[in-house]
Amino acid sequence: MQDPTDDAPFTFLPGNDAGGLLIIADHASNRVPPPYGDLGLPPAEFQRHIAYDIGTEWLVHRLAAFTGAPALLTRFSRLLIDANRGEDDPTLVMRLSDGAVVPGNARVDAAERQRRIERFHRPYHLAVAGQIDRMIATGVAPVILSIHSFTPAWKGVPRPWDMAILWDRDDRMVAPALAAFRARGLVVGDNEPYDGALRNDTLYHHGTARGLSHLLVEVRQDHIASEAGANHWAKTIFEVVAPLAARPEMRKTVFYGSRAGGPGV
């Protein structure tokens, strides 16, 4: 693991490269590294979902401990640049997020956008790609588990789901995971509250385009806002995902394509 005082754009938790599971978190941190300061926002805005996926850092650390899997987590706020967007996505650097104007992003031009890509976004994705390559080199194609979280309510309307699974066309992990989580009495959104087909997002790039089995799990933030909650949910996810990821059909390279379109998928 990187020293938390350094300026690395991601944290790497080493694990068993031959274990067949890689855990990633695109929005794990609300940190804005120097020289960007606070992007002109008050501290309270960095405690909101607009800055990061609340609870996911704790959750991924516990999941990595339970599974022994390697994990990669971003160490920069999505307000600086969104790791779960393609480099050409117009929402890569947000000027307005859920009612909050981001002064530090107001005058971001093409050159500054490129600086942020090269300093933060691209190193994280190169690290994910490199870790996948190392795992494939062991002879085991990994399953990618992507961890996110969502707000308990949106625009004043409560969200009924305990968790959600977002997916595109590859349902190898999705169908059995949905059934297993629901069998535990959980209310699970199936491509709700968001759709999992997003061109050039993280799983499009590292999962769909490479033919690797993958699963994107979103947990409601009030469930994992404490370490105790994150520990409980890590155990729950581990108990469902670990045996599914070990199935032979999950370890094959299969190209399902994408509802979002794009070259090579």
C-alpha positions in Angstrom: 0.0 0.0 0.0 1.2 3.5 -0.8 2.2 5.8 2.1 -1.0 7.9 2.8 1.2 11.0 3.0 2.4 10.7 -0.6 0.8 12.1 -3.7 0.0 8.9 -5.5 -3.3 9.0 -7.5 -4.4 5.6 -6.3 -3.9 3.1 -3.4 -2.9 -0.4 -4.3 -3.7 -3.2 -1.9 -1.6 -6.3 -2.9 -3.2 -9.7 -2.9 -3.2 -13.1 -4.6 -2.7 -12.5 -8.3 -3.7 -16.1 -9.1 -6.9 -15.8 -6.9 -9.1 -14.7 -9.8 -10.7 -11.6 -8.3 -9.7 -8.0 -8.6 -11.5 -5.3 -6.6 -11.6 -1.7 -7.7 -13.2 1.6 -6.4 -13.4 4.6 -8.8 -14.8 7.0 -6.3 -13.2 6.0 -3.0 -11.7 9.3 -1.9 -12.8 12.9 -1.4 -9.2 14.1 -1.4 -8.1 17.0 -3.7 -4.3 17.0 -3.9 -2.2 20.1 -4.2 -2.2 22.5 -6.0 -5.9 22.4 -6.4 -6.8 23.2 -2.8 -10.5 23.0 -2.2 -11.6 23.8 -5.7 -13.3 26.9 -4.2 -15.8 24.8 -2.3 -16.6 24.8 1.5 -15.6 21.7 3.5 -19.2 20.5 3.8 -19.4 19.8 0.1 -16.6 17.3 0.4 -18.7 15.3 2.9 -21.4 14.8 0.2 -21.8 12.2 -2.5 -20.7 14.7 -5.1 -17.2 14.4 -3.8 -16.9 10.6 -3.4 -18.8 7.4 -2.9 -19.3 7.5 0.8 -18.2 4.3 2.7 -16.5 2.6 -0.3 -13.0 3.0 1.0 -13.7 1.1 4.2 -15.8 -1.4 2.3 -13.0 -2.2 -0.2 -10.4 -2.5 2.5 -12.5 -5.1 4.4 -13.4 -6.9 1.2 -9.7 -7.2 0.3 -9.0 -8.6 3.7 -11.8 -11.2 3.5 -11.0 -12.3 -0.1 -7.2 -11.9 -0.2 -7.8 -10.2 -3.6 -5.7 -7.3 -4.9 -7.5 -3.9 -4.9 -7.1 -0.5 -6.4 -8.8 2.6 -5.1 -8.6 6.2 -6.3 -7.1 8.9 -4.1 -8.7 11.9 -5.7 -12.2 13.3 -5.6 -14.6 12.8 -8.5 -15.0 16.6 -8.3 -11.4 16.9 -9.6 -11.9 14.4 -12.4 -14.2 11.4 -12.6 -12.3 8.1 -12.8 -15.5 6.3 -14.0 -15.7 8.2 -17.2 -13.9 7.9 -20.5 -11.2 10.5 -21.3 -13.5 11.9 -24.0 -16.6 12.1 -21.8 -18.0 15.7 -21.5 -18.8 15.0 -17.8 -15.2 14.1 -17.0 -14.7 17.4 -15.1 -17.9 18.7 -13.6 -18.6 22.4 -13.3 -22.0 21.8 -11.6 -22.8 18.7 -9.5 -26.1 18.3 -7.7 -26.7 22.0 -7.3 -23.1 22.8 -6.3 -21.1 25.1 -8.6 -17.4 24.1 -8.6 -15.4 27.3 -8.9 -12.1 25.5 -9.4 -13.6 23.8 -12.5 -15.2 26.9 -14.0 -12.3 27.7 -16.3 -10.9 24.3 -17.0 -9.7 24.4 -20.6 -8.4 21.6 -22.8 -4.9 21.9 -21.5 -6.0 21.7 -17.8 -8.3 18.8 -18.6 -5.4 16.9 -20.2 -3.2 17.7 -17.1 -5.7 16.1 -14.8 -6.1 13.1 -17.1 -2.3 12.5 -17.2 -1.8 13.2 -13.4 -4.8 11.4 -11.9 -7.2 9.6 -14.3 -4.8 7.8 -16.6 -2.4 6.4 -14.0 -5.3 4.8 -12.1 -6.5 3.1 -15.3 -3.0 2.0 -16.3 -2.6 0.5 -12.9 -5.9 -1.4 -13.2 -4.9 -2.6 -16.7 -1.4 -3.6 -15.5 -2.9 -5.5 -12.5 -5.3 -7.4 -14.9 -2.3 -8.3 -17.1 -0.4 -9.7 -14.2 -3.3 -11.8 -13.1 -3.9 -13.1 -16.6 -0.2 -14.0 -16.7 -0.8 -16.5 -13.9 -3.2 -18.4 -16.2 -6.4 -17.2 -14.4 -8.5 -14.5 -16.1 -9.8 -12.4 -13.2 -13.4 -11.4 -12.3 -13.5 -7.6 -11.7 -15.6 -6.5 -8.8 -16.3 -2.7 -8.9 -17.6 -1.1 -5.7 -19.7 2.1 -5.6 -22.4 3.6 -3.3 -25.5 5.7 -3.8 -27.5 8.2 -1.8 -30.5 7.0 0.4 -32.7 9.6 -1.4 -32.6 11.7 -4.5 -34.4 15.0 -5.0 -36.2 14.3 -1.8 -37.5 10.9 -2.9 -36.3 7.9 -0.8 -34.6 5.1 -2.6 -36.0 1.7 -1.6 -33.0 -0.4 -2.5 -30.4 -1.7 0.0 -28.0 -2.2 -2.9 -27.9 -2.4 -6.7 -26.2 -4.3 -9.4 -25.4 -2.3 -12.6 -24.6 -4.1 -15.8 -24.4 -4.0 -19.5 -24.7 -7.3 -21.5 -22.4 -9.7 -19.7 -24.7 -11.3 -17.1 -22.4 -14.1 -16.0 -21.9 -12.7 -12.5 -25.1 -10.6 -12.5 -27.8 -13.2 -12.7 -26.6 -15.5 -9.9 -25.5 -12.5 -7.8 -28.9 -10.9 -8.0 -30.6 -14.2 -7.0 -28.2 -14.7 -4.1 -28.5 -11.2 -2.6 -32.3 -11.3 -2.9 -32.4 -14.7 -1.3 -30.9 -13.0 1.8 -33.9 -10.7 2.0 -32.2 -7.7 0.5 -33.9 -5.2 -1.8 -31.6 -5.2 -4.9 -31.9 -2.8 -7.8 -31.4 -4.3 -11.2 -29.8 -1.5 -13.2 -31.4 0.9 -10.7 -30.9 3.7 -9.7 -28.5 3.9 -12.6 -27.9 2.0 -15.9 -24.7 0.0 -16.2 -24.2 0.6 -19.9 -21.9 3.6 -20.2 -19.5 3.9 -23.1 -15.8 4.0 -22.0 -16.6 3.8 -18.3 -14.3 1.7 -16.1 -16.0 -1.7 -16.6 -16.6 -1.0 -20.3 -12.8 -0.4 -20.7 -11.4 -3.1 -18.5 -14.2 -5.7 -18.5 -16.4 -5.5 -21.5 -13.7 -4.6 -24.1 -11.4 -7.3 -22.7 -14.1 -10.0 -22.4 -13.6 -10.4 -18.6 -16.4 -11.3 -16.3 -17.3 -8.4 -14.0 -19.8 -7.1 -11.4 -20.6 -3.6 -10.3 -22.1 -3.4 -6.8 -23.6 -0.2 -5.4 -24.5 -0.1 -1.7 -26.8 2.5 -0.2 -24.6 4.9 1.7 -26.4 4.9 5.0 -25.6 1.1 5.2 -21.8 1.7 5.0 -21.2 5.1 6.4 -19.7 3.5 9.5 -16.8 1.0 9.8 -19.2 -1.4 11.5 -21.6 -1.1 8.6 -18.9 -1.5 6.0 -17.6 -4.6 7.8 -21.0 -6.2 7.7 -21.6 -5.4 4.1 -18.1 -6.6 3.1 -18.9 -10.0 4.7 -22.2 -10.1 2.9 -20.7 -9.3 -0.5 -17.8 -11.7 0.1 -20.1 -14.6 0.9 -22.0 -14.1 -2.3 -19.3 -13.0 -4.7 -16.4 -15.3 -3.7 -18.0 -18.6 -4.6 -19.5 -17.2 -7.8 -16.1 -15.8 -9.0 -14.6 -19.3 -8.5 -16.9 -20.9 -11.1 -15.2 -22.0 -14.3 -17.5 -20.0 -16.6 -16.5 -16.8 -14.9 -12.8 -17.3 -15.8 -13.4 -17.5 -19.6 -12.8 -14.6 -22.0 -16.1 -13.9 -23.7 -17.1 -10.8 -25.7 -20.7 -9.9 -25.1 -20.6 -6.4 -26.7 -22.2 -3.3 -25.2 -25.6 -1.6 -25.3 -23.6 1.6 -25.2 -21.9 0.7 -28.5 -18.3 1.6 -29.4 -15.4 0.0 -31.3 -14.2 -3.5 -30.5 -17.2 -4.5 -28.3 
